[in-house]
Amino acid sequence: MAPNRRVTNAYNAMRILGISDDEVMPVLKRLLKVYGNSWELIEEDNYQTLIHAYFESMEYQQEKGKGKAPISNHDGERARLKLQMISVVDNEILSKTSKKKIIKPSQASKEDMKLANSSQPLQTRLSEVEIISSLSCMDARDSKKLCHENAASARDCGDSFDGSSRSHIQKIHMSSNRYEKELIILKAKKPKLHLEPVSSHLKGPCDDSNVNHRFKFISALYQNGPNPNHANLSNMVQQAIVHPEYNSAGPCDDSNTNRHFKSISSLYQNGPNLNHANLTNMVQQAVVHPEHNSRGPCDDSNVNCRFKSISTLYQYGPNLNHANLTKIAQKAIVHAENSSIQILSDITKGSEKVAISLLDETGSEELPKFNYIPNNIIYQNANVNISLARVADEDCCSDCSGNCLSLTFPCACSQETGGEFAYTREGLVKEKFLEACIATKIKPQPYHFVYCQECPIYKGSEHMPEECKGHLVRKFIKECWRKCGCDMQCGNRVVQRGLRCKLQVFLTQEGKGWGIRTLEDLPKGCFVCEYVGEILTNAELYERVLHKSSKDRHTYPVTLDADWGSERVLKDDEALCLDATYNGNIARFINHRCFDANLIDIPVEVEIPDRHYYHIALFTNRKVKAYKELTWDYGIDFDDQEHPIKAFQCCCGSTFCRDKKKKGLLHNLLLYLCYAMSEFDLSSLFNVTHA
Ligand SMILES: C[S@@+](CC[C@H](N)C(=O)[O-])C[C@H]1O[C@@H](n2cnc3c(N)ncnc32)[C@H](O)[C@@H]1O
């Protein structure tokens, strides 16, 4: 069944904020229930209601988890702070024509504060929404013009205000459920928060002056002196303002649009020490996500789509703890005008369950040119024959149902991993299995290698070595697949369910080009992504490398040689590799690090039992903190002069870097000692150093 267009649009809107479809679904269902299936209310204002409801549900879950009473006096205070913040946001939107004017919460009317400080219960204070809305109009217009409460005069207060707020308020019925009350409050506020000027006021031709005018917004970062108390922090967060910069010069074509989206973003995490400097940083680094989706001609609908950007400012009330602030900072959208920073909100073009942003803090790098594909694709000659008929009954679990991990006796699909599933119920690779994979990779024993008679790597190469240099025999994970009776949520289907982690492409400082970092803490054994690219035969790869343009930064290809040892001679169309240079997924940005990388590649069998073709899945090999670059050891032998793919000069920065060409004697000596001391356990060393 084709997915409901409205659901898809709602998911797309939330992905821009890095919120996955799975997280959105329950909130969306609940909203539809509360609003009697009225999509219009949910879709208005770039899904502001949905965005707020999502955060509300998160917070509610948190509080529920802490065993908090559902209704407390704090709720009143929280609502006050929210209302106060909404008024600030409104001011920003309303005052968008006077760029320099930034209204601080401290400038908010005394009436506003008085009302907000009211200890009245939440239910009886809905009228405050209207009053505060009017007050914010006054602020926004330098108090020169009084905005009346009626709908007609409200229209005078600017594009973002319409009379509908009143009718929304009047329609409200009181619910005894705290969560529904929150939704109602948000709904009442919603008409004041909308971002219509960004996306829906685009009418008429797309000329520059017009677009400039439409997209000009202000931004302000704010600093409250050395006292990190609650009020100051609230202010700081409240002042972290949204906005997609639109700074158009020249015609509105695609290359130009790239430049138009220069804006800053940076997610920043300061660990558990909540001091003033950290918080200031967090807020200052809070992120922007103008969506950039430039394809096709620059007509209005297209521009709408390009400029759809969401913003959400959020206030967690009096419970201002580190976790809350991090969330606020992560979701807030800041923008420094004239910044040369570039950001794309989703390089996956909506093809993954989570959006992946790209950030270039220098604004100097050309955006990568490649086609994002979420799954491997055959280039031409590779012999990959995926068919159900090739999966024997003993290679699948057709009698299973639900989740294979909950079986008392593991099913047939666990045979490959010794009768035990490789994954835990939490979806992580089991410690024992992971350690064995790490050991084979970083400290292989002679018996871990196999040697082919006629090595496909060097076949056709100018410098044919006398003998094969060996291939590592790797441990495979086998996942359940289509012929299995279990469902898609089965715990033995991790890699095939795709990306889940919040990742970001960024420009590295060490000359490695683009890299990937995680935006959240990752546990050990966590699936990060699959290495996806074109499936090529080795012969096709060499042909391609021979003719590649010197300008192209070639991604280093991955050889699918994990099982080459099982057959003495491989046919040409069975000796395969993955090349993600022109077509690939997020993994094409993961840089190499010698030995102590934080990811490990594990071969995963999904569709077919033969091992010429398999998936390369990247898992964390230890805990990884948010904002760390993710790296993996490509397994390059930097000394191999005969290899047809020339290795790059390694800048990984690891103490154990194997690229000795540019390293000093001392470094080489250290490396030699590491190898030489047979009792020396490299894995324990890097665990200590980098955990
Ligand atoms: C899979 S891509 C990684 C993404 C790449 N940095 C980019 O900007 O597109 C592999 C390429 O990145 C560069 N690279 C990766 N790791 C590196 C390292 N440790 N030192 C220097 N260059 C590296 C090399 O050019 C390599 O061919």
The ligand as a Gaussian input file, in Angstrom:
#p B3LYP/6-31G(d) Opt

LIG

0 1
 C       35.954000       6.839000       2.131000
 S       36.669000       8.368000       1.685000
 C       36.451000       9.297000       3.139000
 C       35.840000      10.650000       2.858000
 C       36.788000      11.634000       2.301000
 N       37.612000      12.195000       3.363000
 C       36.093000      12.734000       1.523000
 O       36.344000      13.906000       1.749000
 O       35.266000      12.413000       0.676000
 C       38.331000       7.923000       1.621000
 C       39.247000       9.007000       1.166000
 O       39.407000       9.978000       2.194000
 C       40.762000      10.343000       2.367000
 N       41.226000       9.832000       3.669000
 C       40.582000       8.959000       4.475000
 N       41.285000       8.718000       5.590000
 C       42.404000       9.434000       5.497000
 C       43.534000       9.572000       6.338000
 N       43.664000       8.929000       7.492000
 N       44.512000      10.392000       5.930000
 C       44.413000      11.064000       4.753000
 N       43.363000      10.975000       3.913000
 C       42.370000      10.154000       4.281000
 C       41.498000       9.663000       1.236000
 O       41.524000      10.551000       0.145000
 C       40.634000       8.476000       0.916000
 O       40.781000       8.003000      -0.402000

